[in-house]
Each structure stands twice: as structure tokens, then as C-alpha cells.
């Protein structure tokens, strides 16, 4: 409780705000009306006022960073519209990391979700929109996460555009080898940071050196200058940086014409329609067997197995099965029981097999299409050990490899027996663009190797399913890794509807950049808004001390908890509601709602809790519940409380919500000011509650 002096000051301050002059004297008195005004004011809110300014002087890796995934999309990931206004909304909502998927379209860099029916955007228009809104709501640095699918000449155009649009706001200072941590948000105020693949300095060789090591049989069919070669004797981290790139003979073949959804290449209209809608439940076994049933000739069967198998494998990468075990591998094992099928499989597996040109070209096109339609997001954690791995496209890390570069070295040696083995990898990164990448240098992530220690300026990207596997294996390694280096999490590839995953799981282990689909409202975006409301939507929130110490003890499912936390017992009484509106999808304006309240606690697994009140029939104006519930929060620093009001009479239709960090809850009799589904205020719509918090 408050001491007498503090309580007296609190009363006097509020008396000046809400008191009225007495009719008998000049002294202020607090009337019933004034007391009600106080309860409904921000001073009477359950949420404590956000800090105007957090400590922004710590390394960048010590902050949660508001991040947007595929920022340009308005709706779904496959066929929806795109707009530069999405960047405006994301930046003005506090996002400090936005994504740009760049493609070469008729010789110009464009932003689009490759090989889908989504709209294309002019890169210059998008960059200008970012420039005009980057620091409208927050002065702290903005990270441009570039997923690059362009040839070096187009990459040079991108670099020129970045320099022209952002000018002196573009951060171009190389990282300091003598330091151990990233600069702070305060030091990077007003700067634009570029995240894109970078050429390691020790891998740059002259064109003459490359040509001297290349035989006359090495034909690249290049339409741009010879790319920079990468030494095979580089350090492990450099090898991560020098991920295999697409062959130069097909830099933009799939996007030169109209965009196309890769799965639509299947000859079966039934499967194509399911794939286009994102609802296909086609398993790997079904896909391969369908190919064999629908085609008779062995050569056609060979193509169909690989095409359908690749699609099925991509669809299986993000499931809950063991990453090292591919459903396609199991299906191919069963197929080889048939003599013809066994012959076909052995022919595919034979390193000396010479495939006909039409089949090789079909395979290359398929590899490109499959990789691109799911973006690199879906393929990140795929490390299949199957014998047919050379025919399936995998990506070690989102945006770290271009879409056409996923074939493994064995595929290169099998399909090009005359290619000399020079021991070098060709890097297709324009030096002009590479020079703009400094503090945020992406490196490849291998699920089997896990998170590797590296330089503080190196970062990895992992999809939501890969993160779950890492958490189940060793969450402490993630906490330690993210103390020094950035880690970005993004949605799994099956979320074609732009739905969002639970970001709290990533925050619990210290992941800084948890990228969400900002265009999709709901519980997950409410949690995201709650986290960053602590800094008044500045886009950077200092991680709890237990996640900045570099290590920690962990509880069930690897959720981070240390002995530094103070568990709390909470008693919450939900008393009444005021002026609850009808749901947006109400059938008639005269329809009365029957509200109920759902209370949720999000955090570590031990803290998850739900409580739902009864319905108050047909009374949204002033419903009364007077229901009490109690629960324990073991890790308050990572917990969130969400109040959501639903119309219980019609399938729990959404009415309003408020989500807030647990540590921002104020005790006593308070009002919960509800927000709409898109996070906007709902004037007059409130809940009246009493909260009691006892810290152990």
C-alpha cells in the first residue's frame, strides 16, 4: 500500500483534476461525478502509463525489435493485392524492420511475392514511402530486410536507389572488429540499416583468377559480368555467407512473363485448385502415387515423381515430424518395391546418369518455382538426408539464397559431368549492394548444427517450426546466442492466409526480431502491440534482465525462467461492463448482444491460463458479472494479460479487447478500456474490474 505522504499527494493531485468548488467555500471537493470521471480517466486505467523513454543505450541485441513479415502484402500470401501504404501503416505502427522481396521484372527491380499472383510494386515508390515515414513515430533505426532475387546488374540499380533515396541516413560504417556488441539504438538514431547478403572480403577474387581456373567446358550462359568467386578455404562463417546461388543461365526465367503459382504446373486440375487455395492436404505418398497412376511412360513418370515429390516435400518441411526424416524419402522407399519403379529410382540415384535436356530443364524450372512460391521461409529448416535430395529444393536460410540456387553440389556434379571442380563457389552479389550491408549481415542456418557462435554483426533467420525444435532441444543456447547476435523468426510457409504464429514463444528465449503479418489482426498482433506499447510504440523494448545475461535456467518446453523472477498470485474480479457495442458482423442494428469476458494469460508454459465468465443475456449497455478468479504468474517479466469481450450468443463473436504486459497492471478498482480488432480505441467501451497482486 501507499504511505500517508504518498497517498495524500495522490489525492491532492487528482482533486485538482476532478474536484469541483464547494458551494460553501473555495475549497475543492470530490463529488460523485468527479470520482466517476477519475475512474474512467487514464489515471483510473488498469494499464500503467507507458514509459516515455526506455534505456536506449544498450546493444541492439538487448532489445525486442518490432518486425513485419512480407510488409508489402495487403491480404494473403498468394493472390492478394500489395501496396506501398502497407509500409506506411507498419512504420507508423512502430515496426522497425520491414521486408522487401526484390525481383528483376523486365530489367527493373520490383517488389513482389515471387511466382504468385500478388501485385507488383515499384521499388522506388516503396523506398520513398519508407523514407517519408520511417521516423514519423520513432527516431530509432529502421532495418530493411531485403530478400534478393535479382541479378548483379539489377542489384547495382537497387544500391543506387538506396543511396539516392536515403542519402546520409544510410548506415555505411563497417563493423568494428575490436568491439564485442552491436551499437545501441541511441547511437543509430535516424539511420537506415540494410540486411542483405554480403560478400566476405576474403572471398573476392579477380575475374582473371576465375577465368584461369575455369575450363572451356564451363558454360554459364551469362547475361551479366562474371560473378565474384568464393574461396573454398574460407572460415566456417565465411562459408555460411557464401551460400550456393542460382545458376546464371536462369536468373529470372520464371518471372520474365506473368507471375504464376508454382503448384499450378500440376496437370491435375483437382490438385492444382487445392494448391492455389492453400488448402491441399496432399501427402508425399499420395503425390508420388498420383504421378505414377496418371502417367504411363517411364520418362514421364520420372518427371512426375520429381515434380509432385518436390511439392509434397516442401509441404512436409514445416510439419511437426523430425526434420531429418522426409515423408518423400519414405514414399520413395515404398515405391522402389515395384520393379519398374525400382529401376526408375536407381536411375535417378546413379551419379553417372545422364538426364535428357528436356528433363533437366523441367527440373530446373520446378526447383525455381517450388522455392519461390513458398519463399525461402518454408525451406529454411529443410535438411533432408534422402538420396533424392539433389532433386528437391532446400534453403538454409530465408533471404540468404536466391530462389534458383537450391540444388545441392551433388546435383551440380550429376547433371553437369563435364563441369570442372574448381573448389570455388560463385557469388552472385553486386559489390555495390554488398558495400551497403554492415551491421546486419545474414548467415545461413543449419538445423543439424544449430546456432553457431559468430561475429556480433552476423544474424540468422529461422521459421516458427525450426524455432520450436530448437526450443525443445536447448533453449539456453538461444538465450546465450541472442545476448550478442540478432535472431529473426518468421511465419511458416503453410500460412498462405497470412495468419500469425504465437510470438511469445520466441520472446521467451530472447529472439529479437519476431516478424509477423501486420495486415492480419487478432490475438497475436494484440500481443505484439502490447509488448511495444511499453516504449510508446518506439519499436524497441529492452529485454528483461534474465534474457540479457546470456544464459538462464529453463522450465518446461525450454521456456526461459531464472531464479531472478518473483512469482505473483493474482486475484481478479470482473465486475461489470459499460457501453459494449455490437459486433461488426451483427446482422441487424437492433440486435442485442449477450456479452461474456474471456481472460487469458500468455507467457511461459507454466503461466498459460484462461477464465471465461458467464453470458449476460441481451445486455451490452451495462452488463454485470461480479465473478472472481485467481491464478499464479511465475515469470511476470514475460507474461501478458488479455481481456476480450465476446458475444456469447453467436459463436463468440468479437466485441473488443485489451492486451497488456503483466507488469503494467495497476492494482485496485480499475477500468479496462477496450480496443477494436485493429487496435483502435472504442470510446466508452470499458470493463470495470478489481485487481489484487501479491508478490511472493
N, C-alpha and C positions, 0 to 999 in steps of 0.2 A: 504494500500500500504506500500511499504518499505520506510524507511527514507534514506536519502542520504548516510549516512555512511554504512548502511547495503547493499544498492544497489551497492555501489562501491566495497565492499568486495566480493559480489556475482559475479560481473563482472570480477574482478581480478582472483578469484579462477577458474572460467570457462575459462578465457583467457589462463591460464596456461595449462588447459587440452586440449582445442580445437584450440587454436591460432597457427599461423604459423609466422615464422620470416619474417619481411618486407625485400624486396629486396633493400630498401634504407637505412635501419638502422637495428640495432639488436633488436629493439622493436618488441614485438608480436602484431599481428593484427588478428582480427576475420574475416576470409573470408566467402564467401557464403557457401563454402563446410564445413568449420568449424562450422558454425551456424546450418547447416543441421545435422551434427554429434551430436551437442549438443541436438537438438530437438529429435533425435532418441535414445539418451543415457538414462540411468536410471535417470539422473538429469532432463530430459525433460519429464519423465513419468507422467501420471496423478495420479499415486499412490505414495504417500509419502513413503520414506524408512521405513521399519518396525523397531520398537524399538528392539535393540539388547537384552535388558533385561527389562522386566517389574518389578514392585514391587512384589516380590515373598515372602514377609514376612507376609502376611495376612493369616487368617484362610482358610483352604481348601474350606470351604463352600462359600467363596467370589470369587471363580473362576469358569468360564466355563471350563469344562474338556472334551477334545476330547474323544469320546467314540464310540466303534464299537459294532455292534449287530451281534450275531452268526458269530463271526470272522472267523471261520474255513471254511465257505462255499465259493465256487468259483462262484456259479451262484444262482439258485433258492433255495427255502427252502424245496423242496420235493424230488427231484430225481437227483439233480446236484452233481458234484464232490466236494470234500473237500481237503484241502492241508494245511500243516504247513507253506507253503510260504505265505498264506493269513495273518498269524500273522506277518511275516517279513514285508510285504508291509504295513500293518496297523500301525505297530510301527514306521516304517521309514517314514510314512506319518504324524507322530505326535500324533497318538492315544495313550492316557494314560490309557484307560480302555478297556480291551479285554475280550471276553466271552468264557468260556469253559463249554460245556454241557457234563458232565461225566456220563457214563453208565457202568454197570457191564456186560462185554461180556466174557463169558467162564472163569470167575474168575479173569479177569484183567480189570483195568479201561481204558476205551476208550472214545474218544470224537466223538460224532455223534449227528445228529438231530434225536432223538428217534422216532421209528416207522415210519420212512420214508425210501426212497431208497437212501438217501445220503450216501456218503462214510464214513467209519470209520477211525479214526486216533489214533495212539498210543500216549498215554498221555505223556510218557517220551520224545518222539521226539518233541512234541509240546512245552513242558516246556523248553527243551534245546534250541529250536528256539527262544522262548521268552527271555531266559537268554542272548543269544548271541546278541539280537537286541534291548532289552528294552531301553538301554540308548545310542544307536547309534546316535540319532539326538537330544535327550533331556535328561538332567540329572535328571529330576523331576520324582516323584514317579509314578509307574505303578500299576494299580488296576486290579487284576484277579477276574472277576465276575464269580463265579462257580455256575452253575445250576446243582445241585447234585441229581442224580437218583440212587445212589449206596447204597448197604448195609453197615453196620458199618465195617465189615472186609475189604471191598474194600476201604472204606473211610480212614481207617488206612493206607492202601497202598498209597493212594493219599497223605496223610500227610507226609509219609516217603519220597515220591518222591519230594514233595515241599521242604522239608528240605535238601535232598541230592543235588538237582539241584541248589537251590538259596542260600543255606548256610547262611552266615551272612547278606545277602541282604534282608532276610525275616524279616518283621517287626513283632515282638512278644511282644512288650511292652503293657501291659493292659492300657486302658484309665484312665486318672486321674480324679477322681470324683470331685476334688477341682477346676477344670478348667471348663470354660463355652464354649470353642470353640475348634475345631479341630486344630492340628498343621498346620503350613504353608508348602507350597511346598518346601521352602528353608530348613526347618527343616527335611523334609522327603526325601531329595535329595538321589537318588540312592537306594531307598527302594522299595520292592515289598509288596503291601498290599493285603490281602486276603478278599474277600467278599463271605461269605458262612454262612449258618445258624449256630447259636451258641447256646450252652446250657447255659441258665442263671444259675448262681451259686446257687441261692436259690431253684432250681428245681432238684438238683442232690440228689437222694436217693440211699440207698444201695440196692443191689439185695435181701437181706434178707427182707427188709421192703416191697418191692414189692411182694415177694412171700407170705408174711404173710397176705397181703391184697387180694390175688388172690385165688379164689376158684378152686376146681378141675375141674370144668366145663369150665374154661377159657383155651381154646386150641389155641395156636398161631402157632403151626407147625413151629417153628423157626429152621433155619439152622445156626444161629449165636448166640452169647451170649445174654442173656436177656437185652433188651434196658433199658435205664435210664428212670425212671418215672418222670412226671412233676406234681407238686402240683397244685391243682385247686385253692388254696388260694393265689396264687401269684398276683403280681401287674398287672394292665392292660397292661403295656408294656411287662411284662414277658409273659402274656397270648398271646400277639401278637407273641412273639418269640417262643411260644410252639404250633405252628400250627399243625393241625392233620396230621399224617403221614400215609403212606400206610400200610395195614396190612402185617404182616411178612410172611404170607403164600404165598405171591405172589410178592416177591421183584423184580424179573426180568423175570417173566414168559413170557412177551411179547417180550423180546429181546434175550431170550436164543437161539432161532433159527435165521432164516434170518429176516432182517428188513421188516416191512410191513406197508403200508399206511392204516391207520385205516378205512377210508371210503370204502376201497376195500372189506370190510367184507359184504357190502350190497349184497343181492342176485341179484338185478337188474343190469345187465351189463351196461345199459344206464346211470344210476345214478353213478355207480362206475367209469365209464370213465370220466364223468364230474367232479367228485370229485377229481380224480387223476390229472386232468389237472388244477384244481383250478378254473374252470370256471362255476361250478354248481350254478344255481340260485334257487335251491330247497328251497322253503319256508317251515316253520314249518308245516303249514296246509297241503301242498302238500305231505310232507314227511310222516306224520301220515296217511293220507288217502291212500297213496300208499301202506302202510303197511297193511291196512285193506283190500284193494282190492286184494292184492296179496296172502293173507293167509286166510285160512278158519277156522281152529280150534281156539278156544278161547285162548288156551295156547300159540299157535304160534303167534296169534295176539298180545297177551300181550308182548311177546318178541320183536316183530317187532315195536310196538308203542314206546317202550322204546328205542330201538336201533336207529330207524330213528328219533325219537323225540330228543334224545340226540344230534345227529348230527345237526339237524335243530336248536336246542337251541344254540349250540356252534357257529353256523354260524350267529346267530342273536345277539350275545352278543356285537359285535363291531359295530352294525349299529347305526343310529342316533336316534333311539327310546329311550324312557325313560328306564333307566336301571332297574327300579323296575317293569317294565311290560314286561313279556316274551311272545313272539309270540307263544311259545309252550303252555303256560298257556291258551292263548286264544283258541288255536286249541283244547286242551283237553276239554275245556268248551263246545265247539260246538259238540265234539264227544259224550259227555255224553247224548245228546238228544236221541240217539238210545238206546233201552232197553238193548241190549247185550253189547253195548259199555258202557252204564252207569253202568252196573253190573261189567264190567271189571275195570272201573276207580275206583269204590268204593272199589273193592277188592284190588287194588293197594294202595289205600289211607288208608285202615284199618290198624292200628298199630298192630293188632293181627294176621294179615295174615301170614301164613307160606308158603313161596315160595318153590317150588321143587328145589332140589340141582342143577339140570342142568340149571335152570333159574338163580339161584343165581350166579353160576359160569360164565354164559354168561354175566350177568350184570357186574360182577367184571372185566371181560376181556374187556368189552366195555368201562367201566369207565376209565380203564388204557389206552386203545387205543385212545379214543377221547381226553383225556387230553394231551397225548404225541404228537399226530400228529400236534396239533396246538401249542405245547409247552405250558408253563404256560402263555405265552404272551397274548393269546386270552382270557383267562378266568379270568384275573385279576379283571375286574370291574363287573363280574357277581355276583349279589346277588339276584337272583330270589326268590320271596316270594311264588311261586306256591306250591301247595300241593305235587306235584311230585318232589320236589327239591331233595329228597333223592336219586332219580334215575338219576340225572343229575350231571355231574362233574363240579365243580367250583373251582377256585383257587384264594384266596385273593391276592396273590402277586407272581410275577414271581420269580422263584428260591427259594421261601420261603416254598413251599410244594412240596414233591415228587409226581410223576405223579399218583401213585396209592392211594393217601391219600385224595382224594377229596370228598368222601362220608361224608355226614353230620352226626351229632350224632344221629339223628333220624333214619337214615339208619342203623346205628350200633345197635340200640336198637330193630328195627323192624326185621332185618334179623338174629339177634342173641338174641332171647328172654331169653336164659339161661345165657347170659353174666352178671356177677355181676357188679353193678355200683360202682366202687371204688372211683369215684370222681377224678380220675387221668388220665392224657394223657401220652401216651408212646412216648418218644422222640427217634428217630432213628438216632441220630447223634453220630459219633465216637468222644470220648473225645479228641483223638489225633488231629483230624482235627479242632474240636471246639477251641482248645487252640491256633490255628494259626490265629483265627479271633479276631480282636481287634478294630481297628478304624472304620471299615466299617461293621457294624452289621445290616443285613436286618431285618425289621419287617413287619408284614402283614399290608396291606392297605384295609380298608373297605370303599366303596364308600359312604355309608349312613352316616358313622361317619366323613368322610373327613379326612384331615390331622390333626393328633394329636400331641400335643407337647410332646417331649420326650428328651432323652439324646442326646448330640451332636454327639455321635458316632453311633446313630441309623439312618438308611435310609430306604426309601420306593421306590418301583418301580411301575410305572403306565404306561399303554399303551396310545397311542396317543389319543384314543377316550375318555378314562377316563379323560385325561388332559383337553380336550375341555369342558367336562361337568363341571369340577372344575373351569375352567376359566369363564364359563358362570355364575356360581353360586357366586364365590367370589375370584377374582384374588388376592386381597390384602392378603388373608390368605396364598396363595402360596408364595408371596414375603416375608412375615414375616417368614414363615416356613423355606425357603431356606436361610435365613440370618444365621441360626445356623446349620441346618441339610442338608444333601445331599438328592437330589431327582433325581431319574433316570427315564427317559422316553424311551420307546422302541416302535417299529412298531406294528401296529395292526395285528392280526392273518390272516386277509384276504390278506395280501401282500405276497402270496406264490411265486410271481415272484421276490421277494427281492427288490421291489420298495421302495422308501423312502417318508416319510411324510415331511411337512414343519417344519424345526427345529426352525425357527424364532419365531413361536408362543410360544414355550417352553422357549426360551431365554428371550422373552419379560417379563416373570413373574419370572425370576431368576432361572429356572431349570438348574442345573449344568451339569448333565450327560445325554446328549441327544444322545442316541445310534442310529446310522444309519448303513445301509448296505453298507459298504465301497466298496464292489465289484460292485456296481451299479452306474455308472457315471450319471451326469445330474445336473439339476439346484440345487437340494437340497444339493448334495455333493459340488457343487461350492460355495454355501453359507457357508457350514461348513469350507471349505478351506479358504474362505475369513475371517471368524471370527478368525481362529487360525493363519492366516498369520500375525496378529498384534504382535505376540510374536515370529515370525520366526519359526512357527510350533513347538514350545516347548510343546504344548499340554495343556497349562494353560493360560487363558486370564482373567485378572481381570475384574470383572463385573462393570458396570457403578455405580457411587456413589448412584444413585437413587434406585438401587437394593440391595445395601449393607447397607441401613439404616433401613432395617427391616420392612418398611411399605411404602405405597405410595398411591397417588390418582390414579384413573384409568379412562380410557375413554371407548369408545365403545368396546363391547365384552370383557371387563375386561383387555384390553391391558394396560400395565403399563406405566404411564406417571406422572411426578410430576412437580411442579412449578419450579424446578431447571433446566429444559431444556430450551434451547434457539432455537426457531424455525428459520428456514433459508429459504430464497427464492433463488431458483437456476435457472439460465438461462444457457442452454447448447446448443451449436451449434455443430452439427455433420457435419464436413466439407468434409472429403474425406477418402478414404481407400487406402492401399498400399499392393500389393502382396498377395491378398487373394487367398488361394488355393482352389482347387476343393474339394467338399465333399468326404469323404471316400468311400461313396457308389455311386460315379459317374459311369455312365455306360461305358463311354469311356474316354480315356486320352485326347482327343481333345475337349471334351465337355466344353463349356464356361459357366460360372456362371453368374447369374443376381442377385447380392447381394443387400440386404436391411439390415437395422440395427434395432434391437428391443432393446429399452431402458426400463429397469424395475427398480422400486424402491420397495424394500422389507423392512418391519418394522412393526410398529403398524398399525392397520387397516386404520387409517386416512392418513397414509403415502404411502399406496399402489398406484402405478402409472405406466402406460405403455405408450410408444410412439413408433410408428413404421414409419420408413422412406419409401419413395417410392423405387421401384426397379430401379437399373441402368442396363439396358439390356446388357447382354453378355460382361461384362467388370469387371473382377476380378483383373486386374492388377493395375488400377488407377481410381476407381470409384469416382465420385464427387456428393455430395448431397447438401451441404450448407443449411441444414434445422435446424431451431431453435425451441426449446421447453422450457417452464418454468413450474416449479412446486414448492410446498412448502413442506418442511420436518419439522414436528412438534417435532419429537424426534430424533435428529441426532445421539445420542449415541447408538440407537438400529436399525439404518437404514443401508441398503446395496444398492448399485447401481450395476446393471448388464448390461453390453453391450454384446449383442450376435449378430453375423452376420449370416445370413441365405441366402440360395439360393432360392429366391422367385419364381423361375420358376418351381421348382419341390417340391411342398408341403413343402416349408420352411425347406429344408434340412440344417442341422447344418454345419457351416464352422468353427467358432471359438467364444470364449467368454472371458470376463474378469469380475470377480465379486470382489468388494472391499467394505470395510466398508465406510460409508459416510464420516466419519471424517478423512479418509486418502486421500480424493480427494484434489489434488492441483489445484489452480486456474490458469487461463491464457491459453495460447495455449500449448496444451499437446498432447502426443501420447498415445494411448491405445494399449498396447502390448498384443495381443491375445494369448489365451491358447487353447490347444486341448480339446476334450471332456473328456479326462482322466487327465487334469490338467497340461500337459507338454507344454513347450514353443514351439511356431511356429515361427521360425526365419524369420524376415522380414515382417510378417503379422501384420499390425497395422491399427488403425483408427487415424485420426487427428481431434482433437476437440478443442473447446474453452469453458472453464467453468468459470462462474461468480457466486459467492456465497455471498449473503447479509444476515448477521445475524441481527435479529430484536432486 
